[in-house]
Amino acid sequence: MKKHLFSQEGKFYKANLHCHTTVSDGKCTPDEIKRRYKDKGYSIVAFTDHICMVDHSYLNDEDFLALKGYELHIDNTVDSRTYHLNLIAKSPKVEAQVCFNPKIARIYSQPYIPFVKYIGGFYDYEYSTDCINDIIRQANENGFIVNYNHPLWSLQTYEDYGELKGLYGVECYNGACVKYSTFDDNSVVYTQMLRRSPELIPIAADDNHNSSPFESPKCDSFRGFNMIKAKSLSYEDVMDALLRGDTYASTGPLFYELYVEDGILKAKTSPVSDAALVTHGREGRRIRRDGSETFTEFEFELNDKNVPFRLEIIDAEGKRAYTRMYTPDEL
């Protein structure tokens, strides 16, 4: 009997779940973001401008969906550490933000502050795990999922993220961080956090600001994405797919099929040169090809020592894709 690990209904939609526009410090209007991303095969963009959530549903059509969201940052006044969180609305009907504080809106968000709808009074941020967990709790209770952004760029340590609770996802990859620094792979942080919270979803996103032309190799768009297996491109179906974990993160390679049959995990992918079964313990497995040799199908035998597991695949250019963690209960 086959146990499919991606839903058999619907199709995969390509999504950028971290995007900035002229609403905050991005250089492109929302309309231009839609046009550029559609041209590159994207169907979904989460507009996560700083501090202020703006509804861009006017951009929606049969081939494009705009998700509502915003990014919060909580800085350490002693050193350069910072928390950055993306809050994405689970429903288009969510209108009110949580934990709003206009003092950190920065000048580029000022025009939107009078129009922000928010719950409660102005929120007083402090750099602490307790504060971040309170923000996450309020966000979850009021219709948002919360993603933990670029922990390495944020200079954070296990002391900062080890006790976080209620997150939806963790950025394994952030395109803007690749452009501006060497912090290009947060999968080690993701692995550490999975040991405490195995439900966390991997995110690969652009965090695009588009200060460089789209034709430039320095452009921070089209670098990281999530593929979301949804029944349709409606807001409700896309969020339903995200919430049940029908997604994976990538900087290039694609998963086409993933299932377990008679204790064997089987995968079909775009051409890759490396596939790894990553576990909580030391019983992981790897298939690797040298040089330009690639493969598009592989399998791993599962047992009590290598479940739960997740997969990472790497193509000939070194680009990666990450699945979430699959637990014994699902198999």
Secondary structure, 3 states (H helix, E strand, C coil): CEEECCCCCCEEEEEEEEECCCCCCCCCCHHHHHHHHHHCCCCEEEECCECCCCCCHHHCECCEEEEEEEEEEEECCCCCCEEEEEEEECCCCCCCECCCCHHHCHHHHHHHHHHCCECCCCCCCCCCHHHHHHHHHHHHHCCEEEEECCCCCCCCCHHHHCCCCCCCEEEEEEHHHHHHCCCCCCHHHHHHHHCCCCCCEEEEECCECCCCCCCCCCCCCCCCEEEEEECCCCHHHHHHHHHCCCEEEECCCCEEEEEEECCEEEEEEEEECEEEEEECCCCCEEEECCCCCCEEEEEEECCCCCCCEEEEEECCCCCEEECCCECHHHC
